[in-house]
Amino acid sequence: MNKNLQNILDIDKNNIFLKYIVKRVQSDDYRGIHISQHNRYDLEFVLNAITAIYNQVKTDLFEIPRGDYSYRENKKDYDIDDYKDFKTITNNIYNKTGRTTYNSIKKNFFVDFHRMGLIKRYDKNKNETNPQKRSSIYFVSLSENAIKLINSKNLVQKHRIFTDILDKNLFNNYLSSLVDLIYNSNYKDDTITIYEFMFIFQDTTINNHIALLDSYRELKKYQQNILLEQIQSYANPDNFIGEKTNKRDFHNWINESQQIFKLLKQTSYFQIDKMNKNIALNIGNYGIFTTENIKRSIKPKQEYFKLHNIKKRSDFELHHIIAISKARNKKEVQILDNVENLIYLQKTKHMEFTKKQNKNVYLNINSHEARFCDFDKDIIITTNDKDSLYSKDCDILKKIDCHNKKVIKQIYQFDRYLECI
């Protein structure tokens, strides 16, 4: 084994986090979540960019050039004056932000904006292209999400819309899952460092984030420092040969984490300190999660066991049927952090919901089983007294069902009946 990796294991041979991180850094996907390590932008920049587009062309398509452009080169791949809308838009973005070039706006920012669902990009036949695949782009237009963001009434609303855009399109719903994970742990009113996020929470392939965080924090400060030194020494691209995917690069890894932190700071879910080194659930007047809500969150859990007349079991966990992170304001937090939005699940069954990103929110329940659908009718089925535990009282089940349909309508604006079969 590599000397640096062995030194990490030798810090504490029984520590599960150290065993995990040694295995992880040897994986080609060691960095986990990949957003963009080069584009540095925030909500203000995004608003300036999409507003510049809207002011110039509204929602119409506009043509963008192919190839590269540089003032320092005598030969250019195109004449910028042939693309007047694009030139004006880019110049206006620069005037507002002091950033962007003709190359960076179309080759970097437009790529991210397309993945975020803020713009659409088209081929030469004006067919929309796949944001995840590399292709030749000829035209661009704003999306409905961009118009919704531009027309939002206040900054709080803008942050909420931007949160939804980031979560759904750029993070594949991982942010809302992360909020639920932290909210339902002992760290709901604590901060998580950028190294803890980088080493643990950027990995979306595991299901034991909190256990790993517990294990990491069992290490003494000097042991964490040794760990960091050894990982930095190991993850030096000069230590590796071959293709880029075969190399490890700590510098790129931390850059990725810093960019993710900068994006999370623009959401209504999280707050980040000024040094961009610590993250926490957004607590305060402008956040969804208030200190009052957090302190009160244990009450619905206690009520569940009393309401359903069941006892706690070590192999079961309480699950919010509709994730608390779907709330758009404090009132909706109260509706979701409710005993009637809870179900007691066996741990492996609970993991099914997590793996499906908690999309199975539409409930059909009776005394024998509970069925949970997503809006594409994917189904998770639990059997009462086996992998779920709840009351068989018809009145209680009716209240749970009614609450579910009420919240589905309010949160998802969905009021049709789904039969989960």
N, C-alpha and C positions, 0 to 999 in steps of 0.2 A: 504493500500500500504506500501511496505517496507520504513522505515524511510529514508534511503540513497536516494532512488529514489524520494521520496517526497521532500527532500532537494534540489535535482537537479531541479525539477519543480519550486520550490520556488525561485530559482535564478532569473528567469524572466518568469512569467506565460504566456507571449505572444510570447516567442521565439520558433519558429518552430523546430529549431535544438534540443533544450532541450526535447521537446515532442517526437521527433524522437528517440533520443538516449535512453531515458527511455524505450520506447517500444522495441527498438532493443536489449538491454542487457537482456531483459526477454525472448528473443527467444533462442531456442536451437542452432540456427545457427548464434549466435551473432558475432562470429569472422569473418564471411564472407569468403573471399578467403582463402583456406587452401592449402599450398604448403608443407613445411616441417619445423618444428621448431627445429629440432635436427641436420640436416645436414647443416654444414656451408661450402660452397664452392663458388669459383668464376671461371671465365673463365680459368684462369691459371691452377687451380686444375683440371678442366674438361679436358683440353688439355693434361695435364700430364697423366691423367688416361686413356683416350682413346688411346693416343700414346703408352702407355705401353702395352695395349692390342694388338694394331696393330703390334708393333715390335715383339711380341711373336707369334701371331697366324694369323696375317693379318685379313682376313674376315671369317676365319673358325670358326666353333663352338668349344667351349672348355667346358669341364665338370667342374661343381662346386659342392662342397660337400653339403650335407644336415646336419642339426643339428648345434650344437655350438662347438666352439673350444676355449680353454683357456690354456695358459701355466701354470696357477696357479692351475689347477685342475689335479688330478692324472688320472681321467677317462675322456676321450674325446669321442665325438660321432663319430669321424672319424680320420683317419691318414692323415695328410696334405700331406705326401709324395706320397699318392695315386692320388693326383691331382696336378701334376707337373706344368702344364701351369698356373693354378689358383694361385698356390703358388708363382711362379716366377713373375706373373703379380702384385699380391698384394705386394710382397716385393719390386718390382721396383717402384710402386706408393709410397710406404712408403719412399724409398730412395730419391725420388724426392720432396716429400711434407712434410715428417716428420709426416705423419698422416696415418690413416687406420689400421685396424686389419683384420684378416680373416673374423671375424664376421661382422664388420661394412661395409666392402666393398660389401659383398653379401646381407646383410639384410637391409642396409640403402641406400648406394650410388647406388647400382645396381637397386634398386627399383625406385629411382628418375630418374636415367639415362634412364630406360625403359620408364617411363612416359614422359620424355622429347624427346623420339624418337632417342636417341643416341645409344642404344643397343637393341637387341631383346633377350628375354628369352624364354626357351622352356621346355616342359615337358619331361618325360622319353622317349616318342616316337618321340621326336624332332619336335613336333608341337608347333608353336608359341603360347604363352599364352597372355591373356588379361592384359595389364599393370595396369588396374584399379581394378583387382580382385586378391585376395590372392589365391595362388596355389603353389604346389610343383614345384620347379625349379631344373632342372638337367643340362641344357646347356645354354650358353650365346654366342652371337656373336655381332660384331659391325654392325651398320645400315649404310645405304647410307648417312644419314645426318652426321654421325660421320666422315666418309671418306671425305666428302665435307669440313667439318670443319678442319680436319687435313691438307688437301691439299690447303686450302685457302692461298693466296699469301702474305697477310700482315695483320697487326693487325686490321686495319679499316674494312677490309673484314671479318675477323674472328668475330668481334663484330656484324657485320650486320647479318651474318649467325646464330650466337648464339641468336641474337634478334628474328629472325624468328622461331628458334627452341623453345625458351621459350614461345613466344607468341602463337604459334599454338598448341603446345603439352602440356605445363604446365599451361598456363593461359587461354587456350580456346579462344584465340583472344581478350582477355580483354585488353591487353596492347595497341594494336592499337586503340581500342575504347577509352581508357583513354587518349591517346595522342590527338585524335580528340576533345574530350570533353574539355581538358584544352586549346588546341590551339585555339579553337573557343569561348573561354570565356575571361573575363577580367583578368584572371590569367595566360595568356600565357607567360608573361615575369616575373612572380612572383614565389616565392618558396612556397611549401606546406609542413607543418611540419609533422612529423611522427604521431602526435596525430590526426591531420586533416585527414591524409591518413587512419589511423587506424579506426577512428570513422565514417568516411564518405565513402572514396573511396574503402575500402575493401568490402563494401556491393555492390554486383553486382545485387541485386534484385530490386533496386530502379532506378528511372530515373530523380531525382531532385538533383543530387550531388552538382551542382553549387549553387542552391538556399540554400541548407543546409550549404554550406561553407560560403556563404554570411551571413547567420543567425548566424553561429558560430562566425564569425569575428565581429559581432555586439556586442558580449559580451566583457565587460571590462576584462583586464588582471586578475584582482583579481577574477572575476566571473569564468573565465576559470580555475583558480587554484582551486577554490571551487569545480567545476565540476569534475576535475581530482581526487581530494581527495575523493569525494563521490563515484565515480565509482570504485576506488581502494578499498575502504572500502567495497562496495557492492560485488564486484567480487573477493571475497576471498573464495576459495573452502571449507574452514572450516565452512563457513556459510550455507553450503548446505549438504543435506543428499541424499543417493541413488547413482545411477549410475553416471559415469563421465559426461555423456551427460546432466545430470540434474544440474551439477555444473557450476559455472562461475569462471574463473581463469584469472585475469588481467595479471599475470606474463606470462602465456602461450600466451596470446593475443598479448602483446607487443613483445615477442620473435618472433611470427609469422610475425609481421610487420617488424621487424629488418631484418629477413631473406629475406623477399620480397624486401626490400630496397637494400640489398646486391646483389640480383639478378638483380634488375633494373639498378644498377650501371654498370653492365656488358653489358647492351644493348646500342644500338645507339640512343635510344629514350630519355634517361634521364641522368641527372647528379645529384649526391648525394654529400653532403658536407662530409668533413673528419670525422665528428662525427657521421655520419649516421643518422642525425636527420632532414634533409630537402631535398626535392626533387624539381627538376625543369626540364622543357624541355631542351634537350641537345643543348646548344647554343655555337657555336665555330667552329673552323676549322675542328674538327673531328666529329662534330654532323651534323645531317640532318638540324636542325633548326638554322638558323643564325639570328642575330639581324636584318639584312637587309631584310630577308624574312618575319620576323614577322611584321616589320613596313610596308611592302608593301602589307600585306595580306588583308588590307581593300579595296584596289583598285579593285580587281575582284568583290567584293560584290557591290561596288558602280556602277561598269560597268553593272552588271546584270540588275538593274532596268532601266537603260538607254537603254540597248540593247533590252530588252523585252517590254519596254514602259509600265511598271506597277508601282504602288505605294506600299510603305511598308505598311504592316498590322500587328497589334499587335498579331494576332493569327497565324501568319505564321513565318517560319524560313528557312534560307538558308541551304541547305544540299549539301555537297560534294559527288557526285555520287560515285567516287572512293576516299576512305579516303586518306588524305595527308600522314598519317602514313605509307602507303604502299610504299612511296618513298624510294629508296635505296641510293640516293645522292641528292645534292642540285639542280641539273638540273631537276630531276624528281619531286622535290617539286614544281618547277616553272610550270611544265606541269600540275600538279594536282591542284595547287592553281591558277586556271584559270577560267575565266567566263564561258567557255564552259564545265566545269566540275561541274557546279552548277545547282541546281533546287530549286525553292521556294515552300515549302511544308507546309500544314496546320500542326500544332503542333502534333496532335494525329496521323496523317499519318507519320510524321517524326519519331515518336516513334516506328512505325512498323520496320523501318530500324534499329534503335538502338537495339531493342529486337532480331533482327536476325543478330546482330553483324556486320552490314554494309556489308554483303556478297552479297547483290543484286546489282551488279555493271554493269551488261551487259544491255544496254539500247536499247529498241525499242520505238521510239517516233514519233507521228504525231500531227496534230493540235488539235485533240480531247483528246488523252490520251497518257500517258507515261507508259511503262511497264519495270520493272526492274527485271532481272533474276539473280539468282546465277548459278553456273556451274552445279548444279544438277537440274536446271530448276524450282526451287521454285520461285514464281512470286509475286511481289507487283505491283499493278496497281493504278495509280493516274489519276484522271479526270481533265482536264484543266478547269479553271474557277470555280472549286469546291474545291478539296483538293490539287491542285497544280496550280501555276500561271506562265505562260510562253507565249512567242510570238507564233502566229499562222503562221508566215511568213515561207514559205517552205525553203527558202535559209538559214535562221537562224537555223532551225531545222536540215537541212542537215549538217551544220557545226558542230553542237552539236553531231550528230550521228557519223560523221567521226572522230571527236576528241575522242569520247568514244572508238571506235574500235581501233584507233591508240594506245591509252593508255592501253587498255586491252591487246593488243599484246605485248607492251613493258614491262608492269608490271607483267602480268600473263603468258606471252608466249603462249597466246591462240589466234589463228587466224581462228577459225571455226565460221560459222554463227549459231546463236541460234535464233530460233523463239519463242518468249515468249508467249506461248499460254497454 
